[in-house]
Amino acid sequence: MKHSGYMQCAAGVVGVLLMTSGMLAAQTTRTVKHMGYTASTPVNVRLYVDGRSRDGALMGHTDDAVVFRSGRDGQQVNVSIRRVDRAFFDVTVPRTELNDALVAENWSKAGILLLPVVRPLVPYLDLPQNNGVDLVYDAGHYLMKSTGFRMTSETSRDLSEAATARAKSAFQLFHGLGKVSWHGLGLAGQARSAEALLALGKRDMANDVIEGMSEPFPDDEGMGYYWMVRSSMALADEDYSAALDGAVRAVCFANKDINVFPDALLLSARCYEKLESYHRARDVYFEVARLFPTTTAGKRALVYLKNVRASGHTDGKEARGVVNVFFGVEEEMNKKADRLLDRRSK
């Protein structure tokens, strides 16, 4: 799997989405061909080139250069991206409103607040050491979170019109981020653009993106989302062994990411249950519900735990002693699970 393959298939994906969605086209940063370059919304910037800095605005770009207009004399020149040391975008983030939205877990408001700030930066994310990458990722993350889409879902469900618009905007941001090669969030952007496509019901396109991108290494920031997407697609295909493999990889490599780890555990438990490994499914449901009670994954795990206990599948003992998957000690898990269910039902 080559990076160039991802770029080719992702370009096709963007083309299809732009043609089929008037709303996304209206929201996309305006770009037009003008005198040999693609003009875009001007972005104020401090550009560091060959060890020297200069203030001005980015007016557009070519394949290998940015069009820079000096704030000092208004002169417009093409600057090769290879000559740029770093770039500082002069953007105004509504910090107070954004922080209030995050505290309230109002993800849609957080994403919508950041969207007009970061959208003009997307064409310039390939500039090295710029301060826009994290902002673009955060905006895409908030927008995706606000849709309510979960990769642990086994059946697709239609998003509301507003959630669909936010998912399309998230795809746009993540797709642009996926072109970044100098930052670890580049691979995360690729994987999460596939996640956005799944939310939009574009399964074949999501598969093309995943198959076209380079597989992340264990320390890469996109590792957890990459394997979650693969696991989610395999689960939808009822290939439960492959789904479990992907979920376990996500558990192993994203165990410090609260946005991935609980869902990866939940997804692994769903696979265990589908594979009729009911005791293991019960154990993992219990741990997710116990450790992450306020998360969506924790709340769903509690429901699944209740169902698997009610089914009677865990009433008998396993052929070998049950080993707690987190602490390596044998214990009576049915009693612990029932006590947890009893406490949460009150």
C-alpha positions as CSV (number, residue, x, y, z in Angstrom):
1,M,0.0,0.0,0.0
2,K,1.5,3.3,-1.1
3,H,0.8,6.8,-0.1
4,S,0.4,7.8,-3.7
5,G,-2.4,5.3,-4.0
6,Y,-4.2,7.0,-1.2
7,M,-3.8,10.4,-2.9
8,Q,-5.2,9.1,-6.1
9,C,-8.2,7.3,-4.6
10,A,-8.9,10.2,-2.1
11,A,-8.9,12.7,-5.0
12,G,-11.6,10.6,-6.6
13,V,-13.5,10.4,-3.4
14,V,-13.4,14.2,-3.0
15,G,-14.6,14.7,-6.6
16,V,-17.6,12.4,-6.1
17,L,-18.6,14.1,-2.8
18,L,-18.3,17.6,-4.3
19,M,-20.4,16.6,-7.3
20,T,-23.1,14.9,-5.3
21,S,-23.3,17.4,-2.4
22,G,-24.3,21.0,-3.1
23,M,-24.1,21.8,0.6
24,L,-20.5,20.7,0.9
25,A,-19.6,22.5,-2.3
26,A,-21.1,25.7,-0.8
27,Q,-19.1,25.2,2.4
28,T,-15.8,24.4,0.8
29,T,-13.2,27.2,0.7
30,R,-13.5,29.1,-2.6
31,T,-10.7,28.3,-4.9
32,V,-10.3,29.5,-8.5
33,K,-7.7,29.2,-11.2
34,H,-6.1,32.7,-11.6
35,M,-3.0,33.6,-13.6
36,G,-1.3,30.2,-13.3
37,Y,-2.2,29.4,-9.7
38,T,-5.1,28.3,-7.6
39,A,-6.4,31.4,-5.7
40,S,-8.0,30.9,-2.3
41,T,-9.3,32.9,0.7
42,P,-6.3,35.0,1.8
43,V,-4.6,33.8,5.0
44,N,-2.5,36.2,7.0
45,V,0.8,34.5,7.8
46,R,4.3,35.0,9.1
47,L,6.4,33.0,6.7
48,Y,9.9,31.8,7.6
49,V,12.0,31.3,4.4
50,D,15.7,30.5,4.2
51,G,16.1,31.5,7.8
52,R,14.3,34.9,7.5
53,S,10.8,35.9,8.4
54,R,8.3,38.1,6.6
55,D,4.7,39.0,7.3
56,G,2.0,39.0,4.6
57,A,-0.8,36.9,3.2
58,L,-1.1,33.6,1.3
59,M,-3.2,34.2,-1.8
60,G,-3.1,30.8,-3.5
61,H,-0.8,27.9,-4.4
62,T,0.6,25.8,-7.2
63,D,1.7,22.2,-7.0
64,D,5.0,23.1,-5.4
65,A,4.7,26.8,-4.3
66,V,2.6,29.2,-2.4
67,V,1.6,32.6,-3.7
68,F,2.7,35.1,-1.0
69,R,1.8,38.8,-0.9
70,S,4.1,40.9,1.2
71,G,2.4,43.0,3.8
72,R,5.2,45.5,3.5
73,D,5.2,46.4,-0.1
74,G,2.3,44.4,-1.5
75,Q,4.6,42.5,-3.9
76,Q,3.3,39.1,-4.8
77,V,5.7,36.3,-5.4
78,N,5.7,32.5,-5.6
79,V,7.6,30.8,-2.8
80,S,8.7,27.2,-3.2
81,I,7.4,25.1,-0.4
82,R,10.9,23.5,-0.2
83,R,12.3,26.8,0.9
84,V,9.8,27.3,3.7
85,D,11.2,26.6,7.2
86,R,7.9,27.1,9.0
87,A,4.7,29.1,8.9
88,F,2.6,30.8,11.5
89,F,-1.0,31.5,10.5
90,D,-2.4,34.6,12.1
91,V,-5.8,33.3,13.0
92,T,-8.2,34.4,15.7
93,V,-9.7,31.5,17.7
94,P,-12.8,32.3,19.9
95,R,-11.1,30.8,22.9
96,T,-13.7,31.7,25.5
97,E,-16.7,30.4,23.5
98,L,-14.8,27.4,22.5
99,N,-13.7,26.5,26.0
100,D,-17.3,26.9,27.2
101,A,-18.5,24.6,24.5
102,L,-15.9,22.0,25.3
103,V,-16.7,22.1,29.1
104,A,-20.4,21.6,28.2
105,E,-19.5,18.8,25.7
106,N,-21.3,20.7,23.1
107,W,-19.3,19.2,20.2
108,S,-21.3,20.7,17.4
109,K,-20.9,24.2,18.7
110,A,-17.1,23.6,19.2
111,G,-16.7,22.3,15.7
112,I,-18.9,25.1,14.1
113,L,-16.9,27.7,16.0
114,L,-13.6,26.4,14.7
115,L,-14.7,25.6,11.1
116,P,-14.5,29.2,9.6
117,V,-11.2,29.7,11.4
118,V,-9.5,26.5,10.0
119,R,-11.2,26.0,6.6
120,P,-9.0,28.7,4.8
121,L,-5.9,26.9,6.2
122,V,-6.5,23.6,4.6
123,P,-4.8,24.3,1.2
124,Y,-1.6,25.3,3.1
125,L,-1.2,22.5,5.7
126,D,1.7,21.0,3.7
127,L,3.8,24.0,4.7
128,P,6.3,22.6,7.3
129,Q,6.0,23.3,11.0
130,N,2.8,25.3,10.7
131,N,0.5,26.0,13.6
132,G,-2.7,25.0,11.7
133,V,-2.5,21.2,11.7
134,D,-3.7,20.7,15.3
135,L,-6.5,23.2,14.9
136,V,-7.7,21.5,11.8
137,Y,-7.6,18.1,13.4
138,D,-9.5,19.4,16.5
139,A,-12.2,21.0,14.4
140,G,-12.7,17.8,12.4
141,H,-12.7,15.8,15.6
142,Y,-15.4,17.9,17.2
143,L,-17.5,17.9,14.1
144,M,-17.3,14.1,13.8
145,K,-18.0,13.6,17.5
146,S,-21.1,15.8,17.2
147,T,-22.6,13.5,14.5
148,G,-23.2,10.7,17.0
149,F,-21.7,8.2,14.6
150,R,-19.9,5.3,16.3
151,M,-17.7,2.8,14.6
152,T,-18.9,0.2,17.1
153,S,-22.4,0.2,15.4
154,E,-23.1,-2.9,13.5
155,T,-25.8,-1.4,11.4
156,S,-25.7,1.9,9.6
157,R,-28.1,4.6,10.6
158,D,-29.1,7.8,8.7
159,L,-27.7,11.0,10.1
160,S,-29.8,14.1,10.5
161,E,-29.4,16.8,7.8
162,A,-27.4,18.9,10.2
163,A,-25.2,15.9,11.3
164,T,-24.6,15.0,7.6
165,A,-23.4,18.5,6.9
166,R,-21.0,18.3,9.8
167,A,-19.7,14.9,8.7
168,K,-19.1,16.3,5.2
169,S,-17.2,19.3,6.7
170,A,-15.2,16.9,8.9
171,F,-14.3,14.8,5.8
172,Q,-13.1,17.9,4.0
173,L,-10.8,18.8,6.9
174,F,-9.5,15.3,7.4
175,H,-8.9,14.8,3.7
176,G,-6.8,18.0,3.6
177,L,-5.0,16.9,6.7
178,G,-4.3,13.6,5.1
179,K,-1.9,15.3,2.6
180,V,0.4,16.3,5.3
181,S,3.6,14.3,5.4
182,W,5.6,16.2,8.0
183,H,3.2,15.7,10.9
184,G,2.0,12.6,12.6
185,L,-1.6,13.7,12.3
186,G,-1.4,13.3,8.5
187,L,-2.0,9.5,8.8
188,A,-4.7,10.2,11.4
189,G,-6.3,12.5,8.9
190,Q,-6.4,9.8,6.2
191,A,-7.9,7.2,8.6
192,R,-10.5,9.7,9.9
193,S,-11.5,10.8,6.4
194,A,-12.5,7.1,6.0
195,E,-14.4,7.3,9.3
196,A,-16.3,10.3,8.0
197,L,-17.1,8.4,4.8
198,L,-18.5,5.5,6.8
199,A,-20.7,8.0,8.7
200,L,-21.9,9.3,5.4
201,G,-22.8,5.8,4.2
202,K,-19.9,5.8,1.6
203,R,-18.5,2.4,2.5
204,D,-16.8,1.6,-0.8
205,M,-15.1,5.0,-0.8
206,A,-14.0,4.5,2.8
207,N,-12.5,1.1,1.8
208,D,-10.7,2.7,-1.1
209,V,-9.1,5.3,1.3
210,I,-8.0,2.7,3.8
211,E,-6.6,0.3,1.1
212,G,-4.8,3.2,-0.6
213,M,-3.0,4.6,2.5
214,S,0.2,3.4,4.1
215,E,-0.4,1.2,7.1
216,P,0.6,3.2,10.2
217,F,3.4,2.1,12.5
218,P,2.7,1.3,16.2
219,D,3.8,4.8,17.4
220,D,1.9,6.7,14.6
221,E,-1.0,8.9,15.8
222,G,-3.4,7.4,13.2
223,M,-2.8,3.8,14.3
224,G,-5.9,3.4,16.5
225,Y,-8.4,5.0,14.1
226,Y,-6.9,3.0,11.1
227,W,-7.6,-0.3,12.9
228,M,-10.9,0.8,14.2
229,V,-12.1,1.6,10.6
230,R,-10.8,-1.8,9.4
231,S,-12.5,-3.5,12.3
232,S,-15.7,-1.7,11.8
233,M,-15.9,-2.6,8.1
234,A,-15.1,-6.2,8.9
235,L,-17.8,-6.3,11.5
236,A,-20.3,-5.0,9.0
237,D,-19.2,-7.8,6.6
238,E,-19.7,-10.3,9.4
239,D,-16.0,-11.3,9.2
240,Y,-15.8,-11.4,13.0
241,S,-12.2,-12.8,13.1
242,A,-10.8,-10.0,11.1
243,A,-13.0,-7.5,13.0
244,L,-11.6,-8.9,16.3
245,D,-8.0,-8.7,15.0
246,G,-8.5,-5.0,14.1
247,A,-10.2,-4.1,17.4
248,V,-7.4,-5.8,19.4
249,R,-4.8,-3.9,17.5
250,A,-6.6,-0.7,18.2
251,V,-6.8,-1.6,21.9
252,C,-3.0,-2.3,22.0
253,F,-1.8,0.7,20.1
254,A,-4.3,3.3,21.3
255,N,-4.6,2.4,25.0
256,K,-3.8,6.1,26.0
257,D,-6.4,7.6,23.7
258,I,-9.7,8.1,25.5
259,N,-11.4,8.8,22.1
260,V,-10.4,5.3,20.8
261,F,-9.6,3.0,23.7
262,P,-13.1,2.5,25.2
263,D,-14.7,2.0,21.7
264,A,-11.9,-0.4,20.7
265,L,-12.6,-2.5,23.8
266,L,-16.3,-2.4,23.2
267,L,-15.8,-3.5,19.6
268,S,-13.6,-6.4,20.6
269,A,-16.3,-7.5,23.1
270,R,-18.9,-7.4,20.3
271,C,-16.6,-9.6,18.2
272,Y,-16.1,-12.1,21.1
273,E,-19.9,-12.4,21.5
274,K,-20.4,-12.9,17.7
275,L,-17.7,-15.6,17.9
276,E,-19.7,-17.2,20.8
277,S,-16.9,-16.5,23.2
278,Y,-19.5,-15.3,25.7
279,H,-17.4,-15.4,28.9
280,R,-14.7,-13.2,27.3
281,A,-17.3,-10.9,25.9
282,R,-18.8,-10.6,29.4
283,D,-15.4,-9.8,30.9
284,V,-14.7,-7.0,28.5
285,Y,-18.2,-5.6,28.7
286,F,-17.8,-5.5,32.5
287,E,-14.5,-3.7,32.4
288,V,-15.7,-1.1,29.8
289,A,-18.8,-0.4,31.8
290,R,-16.8,-0.2,35.1
291,L,-13.9,1.9,33.9
292,F,-15.7,4.3,31.5
293,P,-19.2,4.7,32.9
294,T,-19.8,8.2,31.6
295,T,-18.7,7.5,28.0
296,T,-21.0,6.3,25.2
297,A,-19.0,3.1,25.1
298,G,-19.4,2.5,28.8
299,K,-23.2,3.0,28.7
300,R,-23.6,0.7,25.7
301,A,-21.3,-1.9,27.3
302,L,-23.7,-2.0,30.3
303,V,-26.6,-2.8,28.0
304,Y,-24.6,-5.5,26.2
305,L,-23.5,-6.9,29.6
306,K,-27.1,-7.1,30.8
307,N,-28.1,-8.9,27.6
308,V,-25.3,-11.5,27.7
309,R,-26.1,-12.3,31.3
310,A,-29.8,-12.6,30.6
311,S,-29.1,-14.9,27.7
312,G,-27.7,-17.5,30.0
313,H,-24.7,-18.1,27.9
314,T,-22.3,-17.3,30.8
315,D,-24.1,-19.3,33.5
316,G,-21.9,-22.3,33.0
317,K,-18.1,-22.2,33.6
318,E,-15.5,-22.0,30.9
319,A,-13.5,-25.1,30.2
320,R,-10.6,-23.4,32.0
321,G,-10.6,-20.8,34.8
322,V,-11.7,-17.3,33.8
323,V,-8.7,-15.0,33.9
324,N,-9.5,-11.3,34.4
325,V,-8.2,-9.7,31.2
326,F,-6.9,-6.6,33.0
327,F,-5.3,-7.9,36.2
328,G,-4.5,-11.6,35.6
329,V,-6.4,-13.0,38.6
330,E,-9.1,-15.6,38.7
331,E,-12.4,-14.5,40.1
332,E,-16.2,-15.1,39.9
333,M,-17.1,-12.7,37.1
334,N,-20.8,-13.5,37.0
335,K,-21.3,-12.2,40.6
336,K,-19.2,-9.1,39.9
337,A,-21.2,-8.4,36.7
338,D,-24.5,-8.9,38.4
339,R,-23.5,-6.6,41.3
340,L,-22.5,-3.9,38.8
341,L,-25.8,-4.2,36.9
342,D,-27.7,-4.0,40.1
343,R,-25.8,-0.8,41.2
344,R,-26.3,0.9,37.9
345,S,-30.0,0.1,37.7
346,K,-30.7,2.1,40.9
